[in-house]
Amino acid sequence: MEKVKDLYPDTPPTILRNREEKFRTAKNAWFWHTLADFVFPRMLKFRFIAALIKGDENFQKLDSRFATIFYVPHTNWWDGIVNYTLCRHFQKGFKFRLMIEEMNRFPLFQYIGCFPINKRNAQTAMKSLQYAATMFGDPKVSYWLFPQGIIRPPGFRPIEFQSGLAYLVQHAAKNYGGVNIVAMSTKYCFLREDKPEVIIKLHEPVTITDGDFDRKEFTKKIEAEFEDLCDNHEREISSGNFEGYNYVFKRKLSWWKVIEKKLKNVGMKSAAARAAKK
């Protein structure tokens, strides 16, 4: 029997593979956005029965003077596609930005707002952060960041952030007057269907206009707040509490699921009527 390989190594893949990678600046190409807007939602609808979100009204609470950083956990391959879909669905006209490790495997993502980070050494990683920091002069930038810096298993604790988020927030506040930061938790769960659902919780935005803070203390503070958000989200799901959630999409039932649902309802109305009489 074949043994399971290490699914979640602590070493970033660009260090493990030790390959040179071309740096690509993020662009917004109409053709590739049109293609992604067609393909990505269909990929999600094929693999997931539905996507639910709580706190979607917080997209409208952003301070329009400043760009926005959304920081989210990174547990699997779907995270980037989910983030892109949310941005395009709720933030019409915004410029999606996402930093991707090993982007040489997906070079066309450059044309929908992605750019690479190579963690082979501190200098190459800093190049990407410095490039990202130049984006926040545009209030229409929607920057999506995985602050843990590496894929972690679902529910991994403790949550530890790398220094990138604090660096970008401080730079944006000092050089562009401020930045919105928004925490988001994403869970992939089987509920009562044969395929999983994407369950998203968006926190209220915080606008930071003062860049004079200690980056280590700032990181510890938002780490703790983010862990509480993710734990509360997990408790809501575990208790079956879906009050306040709305559908981003919900797939139509296949023909055999429609038949199954009708069979389940056989006798339910008469049973309910008998119960009401009692």
Secondary structure, DSSP 8 states (H G I E B T S, - for coil): ------SS-SS-HHHHHT---------B-HHHHHHHHHHHHHHHHHH-SEEEEE-GGGGGGS-TTS-EEEE----STTHHHHHHHHHHHHSTT-EEEEEEETGGGSGGGGGBTEEEE--SSHHHHHHHHHHHHGGGGSTTEEEEE-TT-S---TT-SS----THHHHHHHHHHHHHS-EEEEEEEEEEE--SSSS-EEEEEE---EEE----S-HHHHHHHHHHHHHHHHHHHHHHHHTT--TTEEEEEE----HHHHHHHHHHTTTHHHHHHHHHH-
